[in-house]
């Protein structure tokens, strides 16, 4: 992760540097700028969003008004494609087995991939965030389930992102962090962290292995939450305590397909 080298660069200077590095990137690139004024942070994010050359590279950009960090990154295909496919396949499976009460519940679901979201509160009110995937009830301003992913150089950002989702809004119930790493012999390791609200101010974390896959596999080898957590307390639901799951076996299957295309293999 590369921090801004000069003190207090202007918004235009930061924007120009980010554009240059994104367009020149041939490998994963993570940029972080510290002590960025909220007005500048929002302006830079908007300028990047409106730049067609930058948008074609599918970067992730975000600003955290509490920590005053501005992030921009270009990641590998496993970062961009695996979490959305995992989530979308899970939604299809819920429909097929009736876990969301069929199409009626699905009509109330909203989801997005890499969409910029802004509806935060308190010291996070001027923040902008681009989750890799999110789900919610369609009437809600913020997601209820969020997935973010990254590599070791992204760890600081992922923790800041997690705090933004769980502290900057009361709507998000679960944040799933998918963390990849690469060994010296071109193997990919991976871990899932599941951060869940645990009371008014506390959060609980659970960790699951992607690669190497546990042997034997645990009986609870999945991420679980309820329909009520997904759709929110205001949604009129039948059986809000119904458990929905994101199967780790499906995540491994999708990840193995994507990893093989970039000449790597699972650890």
Number of C-alpha atoms within 10 A of each C-alpha: 14 11 13 15 9 7 9 14 14 12 17 13 12 19 18 13 12 22 18 12 17 23 15 10 14 11 10 15 19 24 21 20 21 16 16 21 19 20 11 17 27 21 15 23 22 14 16 20 16 11 11 10 13 18 14 9 13 14 20 23 25 25 29 28 25 17 15 18 21 29 24 21 21 22 21 16 14 21 21 21 15 22 23 19 16 21 21 14 17 18 17 11 16 18 16 13 10 12 17 23 17 13 12 10 19 16 10 16 16 18 18 17 16 18 14 18 16 18 16 22 14 11 14 23 17 20 26 23 22 20 22 23 24 24 20 24 25 17 13 16 14 22 29 26 23 23 22 24 23 24 20 13 16 20 16 11 24 19 12 14 22 19 17 24 24 21 20 22 20 15 22 24 23 26 24 23 24 23 21 21 16 16 11 6 9 13 16 20 19 21 17 21 18 19 20 19 17 11 8 7 8 10 16 11 13 11 14 19 18 24 20 14 17 11 6 6 11 9 6 10 16 17 18 13 18 16 21 22 21 23 27 22 13 10 17 12 17 12 13 17 12 15 14 21 18 20 17 20 15 16 19 19 13 18 25 18 14 18 18 12 11 11 9 16 19 20 16
